[in-house]
Amino acid sequence: MSVARVPWSSASFLVYLGGITILAALAALLGIESGEHGSAGLAGWALLVFLAVTASAVLARAQGHRVTAGLLALSSIAAYVVLIGALLDWLGWLAPTTSAFGGFRVSVLFLELSVVVAGGVALAVFQFPLLVLVVAAGTWFFLTDLLSGGGDWSAVLAILIGLAMLAAALAVDRGATRPYALWLHVVAGLTIGGGLLWFLHDGDLAWTTVALVGLGYIALGDRWMRSSWVVLGAWGILQAAGYFALKLGATASEAFFVFFYFFPFAIANAFESGFEDRNTHEWAAPSVFMFTGVLFVGIGLLLVRRRREKIAGAELL
């Protein structure tokens, strides 16, 4: 069976939006039931939701609505994981959690592994590329929780797991299942970048390195024809721009106004460094982000030119 995907259109947008809205609504509903009926009641409701959504997904698949089926499968996975967690809690086997990667907790690891398994089964059945995100992200979280307790080692593991996922993504890119590679690239870029940001968020040299890594992400994205790397690279450059704008004298509110909330690491580091006590310069934020915007436009035009030259060269051959 071929990969379930459709061209972007008004209809596909509404289907995706509807599927994600259903997922959010079901999560909210199960949260309410948990507060009102406890773990036993939550397990019962989660089972009903799991059966109903799974049946709907299978029916949609049988009728040829494969994208709809895949989106409903996301809700099915969520309901299944909630069901497992509620059963563990009801039996008194679910360990309390104080941090994401805090200690060796068998029940929590089992719950995390259930995400990976459920995602893998759903991916095999519905062949919907977005389900790769569940499997890849779940695998990263499970392995990081299994092998680390937070801190620097977790960041190192994130980078190593990201590199492994990148290798898998490049391998998948070469075959007929190339659409599956998209979300492997996304998780690889996030985990590698997140691990690097853990170490590179303090001082001028660190943020300069972040900007250079961002340029590297953009170059790799162009080479591999994967825009996710370009997006993440641009985000990293904007993080660095936020840091230097604040250092030059922009206020946090000015930087926030220019670029909303996309550089929390930069703002946090700036406050730790005492940037809020410096003399403010109204020109700092607009100037830095103007330069960054021009840089993005220039890189974009360069990539377009290179792409045209490649196409023209292929035609000459």
LUMKEVEX-483858 format. One line per 4 residues: their letters; for each residue x, y, z of C-alpha. Coordinates in pm, 1 decimal, always signed. Layout:
N
a = X/Y/Z; ...
//
This chain:
317
msva = +0.0/+0.0/+0.0; +131.9/+348.4/-86.3; +197.0/+622.8/+165.9; -116.0/+816.6/+266.8
rvpw = -66.5/+1178.0/+160.8; -255.9/+1440.1/-36.8; -155.2/+1771.1/-197.1; -207.4/+2078.6/+20.6
ssas = -546.3/+2235.8/-43.5; -836.9/+2400.3/+136.3; -993.6/+2058.4/+192.6; -675.2/+1900.1/+327.3
flvy = -620.2/+2199.1/+557.0; -967.3/+2157.2/+705.8; -917.2/+1782.4/+749.1; -584.3/+1834.3/+926.0
lggi = -726.8/+2113.8/+1140.6; -1029.4/+1902.0/+1228.6; -818.9/+1599.4/+1320.0; -588.4/+1802.2/+1544.5
tila = -888.6/+1975.9/+1703.6; -1044.1/+1636.3/+1780.4; -717.7/+1528.2/+1943.6; -708.4/+1840.1/+2162.1
alaa = -1075.9/+1808.5/+2255.5; -1039.0/+1442.9/+2352.9; -736.8/+1526.0/+2567.6; -936.8/+1796.0/+2745.4
llgi = -1234.1/+1561.0/+2791.1; -1019.5/+1287.1/+2942.3; -856.4/+1543.6/+3169.7; -1199.7/+1647.7/+3298.7
esge = -1302.9/+1285.7/+3353.7; -982.6/+1223.0/+3545.3; -1061.2/+1506.0/+3784.2; -1421.1/+1395.5/+3837.0
hgsa = -1393.8/+1014.7/+3849.1; -1033.3/+934.1/+3939.7; -808.8/+679.0/+3773.8; -1075.7/+405.2/+3755.3
glag = -1326.7/+631.4/+3584.1; -1054.2/+768.8/+3357.4; -961.7/+414.6/+3251.4; -1324.5/+343.3/+3159.3
wall = -1366.2/+662.0/+2960.5; -1028.0/+619.7/+2792.0; -1127.6/+267.4/+2684.2; -1454.9/+395.1/+2534.7
vfla = -1277.2/+679.1/+2354.5; -1006.0/+442.8/+2228.7; -1257.7/+196.6/+2087.4; -1473.5/+468.4/+1929.6
vtas = -1186.7/+659.0/+1768.2; -1009.7/+343.9/+1651.6; -1329.7/+215.8/+1492.5; -1377.3/+552.1/+1320.9
avla = -1021.4/+542.0/+1188.8; -1062.1/+189.0/+1052.4; -1393.7/+285.0/+890.1; -1241.9/+593.7/+729.6
raqg = -955.4/+383.9/+595.3; -1196.6/+127.0/+451.7; -1383.6/+406.2/+270.2; -1061.7/+537.3/+116.3
hrvt = -1020.8/+844.5/+339.8; -668.0/+756.3/+438.7; -555.1/+1097.4/+559.8; -864.3/+1125.9/+779.1
agll = -794.7/+775.2/+909.5; -435.5/+867.1/+991.0; -538.5/+1179.1/+1179.4; -796.1/+982.4/+1378.5
alss = -521.5/+730.5/+1455.8; -337.1/+1008.7/+1640.9; -632.9/+1041.1/+1877.6; -647.4/+663.3/+1907.2
iaay = -282.4/+655.0/+2019.1; -344.7/+929.2/+2274.7; -647.7/+748.3/+2417.3; -453.7/+420.8/+2435.0
vvli = -165.5/+578.6/+2626.9; -407.7/+748.6/+2865.8; -579.2/+412.9/+2915.7; -249.4/+242.1/+3003.2
gall = -152.7/+523.5/+3237.2; -493.1/+520.4/+3409.3; -476.3/+142.9/+3460.8; -128.2/+167.0/+3610.1
dwlg = -241.5/+447.4/+3839.1; -557.9/+257.2/+3939.1; -349.9/-47.3/+4036.3; -104.7/+172.3/+4226.7
wlap = +183.0/+88.8/+3995.0; +241.0/+433.5/+3840.0; +543.2/+601.9/+3995.9; +518.1/+973.0/+4078.3
ttsa = +705.7/+1203.5/+3842.2; +884.4/+1517.0/+3955.3; +1090.2/+1576.4/+3641.2; +1097.9/+1456.1/+3282.2
fggf = +1412.3/+1246.2/+3321.8; +1428.1/+1190.2/+3696.4; +1533.3/+844.8/+3811.1; +1473.0/+491.2/+3688.5
rvsv = +1093.5/+443.8/+3699.4; +980.5/+118.3/+3539.6; +612.9/+213.8/+3516.8; +690.8/+547.9/+3352.4
lfle = +931.9/+382.9/+3110.5; +662.5/+127.3/+3025.1; +417.8/+410.5/+2958.4; +669.9/+586.7/+2735.2
lsvv = +741.9/+263.8/+2549.6; +368.9/+216.5/+2492.9; +370.0/+543.3/+2297.6; +638.3/+406.3/+2064.3
vagg = +467.1/+69.2/+2022.5; +121.3/+219.0/+1964.8; +266.4/+466.5/+1715.6; +449.4/+187.6/+1532.5
vala = +137.1/-27.8/+1507.3; -69.5/+268.2/+1384.8; +199.5/+356.1/+1130.4; +204.2/-0.3/+997.0
vfqf = -175.6/-9.2/+968.8; -254.3/+340.4/+838.8; +77.3/+430.7/+667.5; +30.0/+797.8/+752.2
pllv = +359.9/+994.2/+760.1; +263.0/+1216.1/+1057.2; +259.7/+902.9/+1275.3; +638.3/+886.0/+1227.1
lvva = +654.4/+1193.5/+1450.9; +494.2/+995.7/+1735.1; +735.6/+705.6/+1692.3; +1046.8/+921.4/+1654.4
agtw = +968.8/+1164.4/+1937.1; +855.8/+880.4/+2162.7; +1175.5/+687.9/+2092.3; +1389.7/+990.4/+2179.6
fflt = +1203.3/+1050.9/+2505.1; +1208.5/+682.7/+2607.2; +1580.1/+635.7/+2539.2; +1672.4/+963.6/+2708.1
dlls = +1468.5/+875.5/+3017.0; +1609.9/+521.4/+3021.5; +1975.2/+622.5/+2989.6; +1996.4/+957.0/+3170.1
gggd = +1871.0/+1152.3/+3465.9; +1864.4/+1498.3/+3313.4; +2130.9/+1765.9/+3275.0; +2429.7/+1754.0/+3041.1
wsav = +2410.9/+1379.9/+2974.0; +2051.0/+1413.9/+2854.5; +2164.3/+1685.2/+2612.5; +2447.2/+1463.6/+2486.3
lail = +2202.4/+1177.7/+2437.9; +1965.5/+1408.2/+2249.5; +2242.9/+1494.4/+2005.5; +2344.9/+1128.9/+1960.1
igla = +1986.7/+1011.6/+1911.1; +1930.0/+1300.5/+1670.4; +2232.3/+1196.0/+1463.8; +2101.0/+838.2/+1451.5
mlaa = +1760.5/+963.7/+1337.8; +1928.5/+1181.3/+1076.6; +2106.4/+875.1/+938.5; +1774.4/+690.4/+928.4
alav = +1605.6/+986.8/+758.7; +1872.3/+1005.6/+487.4; +1836.1/+631.7/+427.4; +1456.2/+657.5/+399.4
drga = +1496.3/+954.8/+165.1; +1651.5/+727.8/-96.7; +1355.5/+491.2/-125.6; +992.9/+498.1/-229.5
trpy = +894.0/+583.2/+127.8; +1056.4/+928.6/+115.1; +746.5/+1100.7/+268.1; +814.0/+912.0/+592.6
alwl = +1153.5/+1080.9/+620.3; +1003.4/+1427.1/+676.7; +925.8/+1377.2/+1044.6; +1250.5/+1191.3/+1106.1
hvva = +1428.4/+1501.6/+977.1; +1215.2/+1724.1/+1201.3; +1288.0/+1524.5/+1518.3; +1656.3/+1490.9/+1425.7
glti = +1688.7/+1866.0/+1375.3; +1506.3/+1942.5/+1700.6; +1702.6/+1698.4/+1915.0; +2042.6/+1793.3/+1773.4
gggl = +1962.8/+2164.1/+1794.7; +1809.7/+2132.2/+2140.2; +2114.0/+1948.8/+2270.0; +2346.5/+2212.0/+2125.2
lwfl = +2138.7/+2495.3/+2273.1; +2171.5/+2332.9/+2615.7; +2547.5/+2389.9/+2594.3; +2552.5/+2701.9/+2373.5
hdgd = +2336.4/+2961.6/+2545.8; +2582.2/+3159.7/+2757.1; +2790.4/+3441.0/+2614.3; +2886.8/+3599.5/+2284.1
lawt = +3089.5/+3306.3/+2153.1; +2810.9/+3059.1/+2227.9; +2544.2/+3262.3/+2048.7; +2777.4/+3328.9/+1755.6
tval = +2820.1/+2953.0/+1729.3; +2440.9/+2910.2/+1738.8; +2410.2/+3149.1/+1444.1; +2679.9/+2960.3/+1251.8
vglg = +2508.4/+2628.2/+1326.4; +2186.9/+2787.4/+1198.6; +2361.0/+2872.1/+871.5; +2481.3/+2511.7/+858.3
yial = +2125.3/+2388.5/+907.7; +2010.2/+2604.1/+615.8; +2289.4/+2473.5/+392.7; +2206.4/+2112.8/+480.5
gdrw = +1836.2/+2173.9/+427.1; +1908.8/+2303.6/+78.0; +2137.7/+2012.3/+0.1; +1890.2/+1751.0/+122.1
mrss = +1587.3/+1945.7/-8.5; +1432.4/+1935.1/+340.0; +1282.7/+2266.0/+445.4; +1253.7/+2159.6/+810.4
wvvl = +1628.3/+2212.3/+850.7; +1599.3/+2555.9/+692.4; +1317.8/+2652.2/+930.5; +1508.5/+2532.3/+1237.9
gawg = +1827.9/+2699.6/+1118.2; +1647.5/+3030.1/+1071.4; +1494.9/+2995.7/+1418.9; +1843.5/+2945.8/+1566.0
ilqa = +1974.2/+3254.8/+1387.7; +1681.3/+3456.7/+1521.6; +1761.7/+3331.3/+1871.5; +2113.7/+3465.4/+1831.5
agyf = +1978.0/+3791.5/+1687.5; +1756.8/+3831.0/+1995.5; +2054.9/+3784.7/+2224.9; +2270.0/+4043.9/+2047.6
alkl = +1980.3/+4288.2/+2018.3; +1937.1/+4274.5/+2394.5; +2310.2/+4307.1/+2451.9; +2328.9/+4617.1/+2231.9
gata = +2070.4/+4786.1/+2449.7; +1726.8/+4681.2/+2332.2; +1474.2/+4629.8/+2607.5; +1312.2/+4290.6/+2646.7
seaf = +976.5/+4441.6/+2549.1; +1122.5/+4583.7/+2227.8; +1280.9/+4253.5/+2134.6; +959.6/+4071.2/+2225.6
fvff = +758.3/+4311.3/+2007.7; +988.7/+4259.3/+1711.4; +1005.2/+3882.7/+1729.7; +725.7/+3776.7/+1965.5
yffp = +825.7/+3475.7/+2177.0; +1066.3/+3282.7/+1956.7; +1391.5/+3330.8/+2147.5; +1327.5/+3238.5/+2512.3
faia = +1684.9/+3112.8/+2559.0; +1823.3/+3446.3/+2445.6; +1600.6/+3648.5/+2678.0; +1670.5/+3422.7/+2976.7
nafe = +2044.5/+3440.6/+2918.2; +2031.7/+3817.1/+2873.4; +1858.4/+3861.5/+3208.0; +2112.3/+3634.6/+3378.4
sgfe = +2391.8/+3847.1/+3228.5; +2241.1/+4168.9/+3359.5; +2145.6/+4315.9/+3021.9; +1835.6/+4467.7/+3178.5
drnt = +2056.7/+4708.9/+3370.8; +2229.0/+4853.2/+3063.9; +2143.5/+5177.0/+2890.0; +1867.7/+5113.9/+2641.1
hewa = +1895.4/+5201.9/+2272.7; +1572.8/+5216.9/+2077.3; +1754.4/+5144.2/+1753.4; +1907.3/+4815.7/+1872.5
apsv = +1622.7/+4569.9/+1815.5; +1503.3/+4711.9/+1478.4; +1861.9/+4733.0/+1347.4; +1962.4/+4380.4/+1445.9
fmft = +1643.9/+4224.5/+1312.4; +1657.1/+4437.3/+996.1; +2004.9/+4297.7/+929.1; +1880.2/+3946.0/+1004.6
gvlf = +1586.1/+3987.0/+767.4; +1815.1/+4110.3/+489.0; +2040.5/+3810.8/+555.9; +1746.0/+3572.5/+518.5
vgig = +1634.7/+3735.2/+194.0; +1989.4/+3720.5/+57.9; +2027.9/+3353.4/+145.3; +1687.0/+3279.9/-7.3
lllv = +1778.2/+3448.9/-333.7; +2111.5/+3266.5/-339.5; +1938.5/+2930.4/-295.7; +1690.1/+3013.8/-573.5
rrrr = +1976.8/+3107.2/-803.3; +2165.1/+2786.9/-726.6; +1853.5/+2578.1/-782.4; +1796.3/+2740.9/-1123.0
ekia = +2158.2/+2681.6/-1220.7; +2127.9/+2314.0/-1128.5; +1811.2/+2274.9/-1334.9; +1968.8/+2454.5/-1632.6
gael = +2278.1/+2235.1/-1605.0; +2066.5/+1922.0/-1602.2; +1885.4/+2037.2/-1916.7; +2217.4/+2099.2/-2093.4
l = +2329.1/+1747.3/-2009.1
//
